[in-house]
Amino acid sequence: QVQLVESGGGLVQAGGSLRLSCAASGSIASFNAMGWYRQAPGKQRELVAGFTSGGTTNYADSVKGRFTISRDNAKNTVALTMNSLKPEDTAVYYCNAVFSSITGPRNVWGWGTQVTVSS
């Protein structure tokens, strides 16, 4: 029943900023982990930023110092603030959640939102 809906993608010039948002139908405070992934054409999906089950944050080396992941437990949303965007950041960005269920761990993905950075 858990669903994730991304928003905030679009076209932006290099050096600009975008803020992505992921809205969850469940309580994100109860999730084991949440994060943002991206996939560019011809490349594998990669972790951009995320919260681990241990409460720590992880960032891809390519986005450290430029992107920030944050969450609002009251609104059940997770945001990705992207600054100093580069053309190589162009990709489809996906929200991901991992949580426990009576039958075992679950892994849920959103449909994705396109981010295009022009030079």
SVG drawing of the C-alpha trace seen along z (x, -y; Angstrom):
<svg xmlns="http://www.w3.org/2000/svg" viewBox="-2 -29 36 42">
<polyline fill="none" stroke="black" stroke-width="0.4" points="0.0,0.0 3.0,-2.3 3.4,-4.7 6.1,-7.3 5.5,-10.3 8.3,-12.5 8.0,-16.1 10.2,-19.1 12.1,-17.9 12.6,-20.0 15.0,-21.8 17.6,-24.1 20.8,-25.8 24.2,-24.7 24.9,-26.4 21.3,-26.5 19.3,-24.8 16.4,-22.5 14.6,-20.9 13.1,-17.5 10.4,-16.2 9.2,-12.7 5.9,-12.3 5.1,-9.0 1.7,-7.5 3.1,-6.0 5.0,-7.2 8.6,-7.8 9.6,-7.7 8.9,-4.0 10.9,-3.2 14.3,-1.5 15.8,-3.7 15.0,-6.3 17.0,-7.8 17.3,-9.3 18.8,-7.4 19.3,-8.5 19.8,-6.8 21.2,-8.4 20.8,-6.9 23.2,-4.0 24.3,-4.0 23.4,-2.0 21.1,-3.4 23.2,-4.9 22.6,-6.1 22.7,-9.9 21.9,-10.5 20.1,-8.6 19.3,-7.9 20.4,-4.5 18.7,-2.4 21.4,-3.4 20.4,-7.1 23.5,-8.1 23.5,-9.9 25.3,-8.9 26.2,-10.9 27.7,-10.0 31.2,-11.5 30.0,-13.4 27.4,-15.4 29.1,-15.9 29.0,-19.6 26.3,-20.4 23.3,-18.2 21.6,-17.9 19.0,-15.4 16.5,-16.3 13.3,-14.9 10.1,-16.2 8.6,-13.4 5.5,-15.4 4.7,-15.8 6.1,-12.4 8.4,-13.9 12.0,-13.6 13.7,-16.4 16.8,-16.6 18.2,-20.1 20.5,-20.3 22.8,-23.3 25.5,-24.1 24.0,-21.7 26.1,-20.3 25.1,-18.7 26.3,-15.4 23.6,-15.5 21.0,-15.0 19.1,-11.8 15.8,-10.4 15.7,-10.7 13.9,-8.1 12.7,-8.1 13.2,-4.8 12.0,-3.5 12.9,-0.3 10.6,0.9 9.7,3.9 6.5,5.9 5.0,9.0 6.3,11.0 9.8,9.5 11.5,6.4 9.9,4.3 11.6,2.1 9.4,-0.5 10.2,-2.9 8.6,-6.0 8.0,-6.5 10.8,-9.0 11.2,-12.6 13.4,-13.9 16.1,-16.4 17.8,-18.0 20.7,-20.4 21.8,-22.4 25.2,-23.9"/>
</svg>
